[in-house]
Amino acid sequence: MKNPVLKLAALLFIILQTACGGKATTTSTGTSIILKGHYNGNNLYVKNPVGPDGLGFCVNEILINGNRTSDEIASEHIEIDLKASGVHEGNEITVEIRHYKGCEPKVLNPEVLN
């Protein structure tokens, strides 16, 4: 997301989603973040720090309902396009964000899986 207008829109979206509430179950295993909830039509946004060795980024794979996504993960900010993975609104969903040991990405809007 290099366009500043898109970054601002994403930030406003996250703020609005946070204010509206929602409940998703989030679990961390040390090398994975697992979110479970229901898809409501919105995408997830992830802050993806530089990897522990200073090269590349922390996230190494994203799975939606057990299937690997084609989302771009070699970036400081990741947008997980849930609709592109074939999930329909209202469906139960599990998102697993796998990352390297020694660093952890941050899901900015887990409440979109309510």
N, C-alpha and C positions, 0 to 999 in steps of 0.2 A: 504494500500500500504506500506508494510514493506520493500520491496526490494529496496535498494538505486538506483539500475539501473532503475527500473520503475519510481521512483520519479524523477530522472534526465530526463528521456525520457518525462515524463508528463510536466515538467518545460520547456524543449526545445519546446515541442509541443505548449504550451501556448504562449511562446515568438514568435514563428513563426506565429501563428494565429493572434496575436496582430499586428505584423508587416504587415500582409497581409490585415488587415481591415475587414470590415463586419458590418452589421447593424442589431441589434436586438432591440426590444422595451422592456425595463425593467421598471417595476412598483413595488413600495413597498407599502404595505398597513399597515405596523406596525407589522403584524404577518405573512405576506407572501411576497415572492418575486415572481413576475410573469414575465416570459420572453416569448415573442412571436416572431416568425420568421419562417424561412424555414430550415429544416434539411438538412445538407450538408454531412452527413456521419461521423461526428466527435462527440465525447462525451463531455458532460459538466463536469467541475471540480469545486468543491465547497470546500472552507475552512469552516469548521464547528467548531466554538468555543465551549468550555464547557458551559453548561447551566447556567442560572442566579443564581441557587441555589448552584452551584459548583459541582453538580452531573449530570452525563449524558452529553448529547450534545444538542446544540441549535435546530437543525432540528428535527422535529417530524414526518414529512410526506413529500413525494414528489409525485406529480401528473403529468402525461404526458397526455395531451388532456383529462383531467378529470379522468384518471385511475391511481390508486395507483401503484407505481413501487415496484419491489422487491429488489432494490438496498440497499446495506448495509449503514445505516445512523448513526450507533453508532460508529463513527470514526471521527478523526480530519480532514481527507480529504475524500471527497466523489466523486466517479466517477459515473455520471449518464449515464447509458448505454441506449442511445436512440433507437438503433436498436433492442435491446432485447424487447422493448415495442411495436414492430410491426410497427414503423414509417419507411417510405421509403424515400430515398433521394428525395429532391425537395418538399416534403409535408410540408404544413403549420403545425406548432407545437406550442403548449402552454405548458410551463413547470411552475408549481407552486411549490415553495419550502416553505412549512409551517414551522414556527419556533415559539419557545416560546417568549413571550413578555419579553423585557429586554435584549435580545441579538439578533444579526443578523449575519447570515452566509454571506460569500462573494463569489459570482460567479466569478471565476478567468478568464474565457474565454467566456463571453456572446456573443462575436462576431461570434462564430461558428454557431449561428442561424442568418444567414444573409438574 
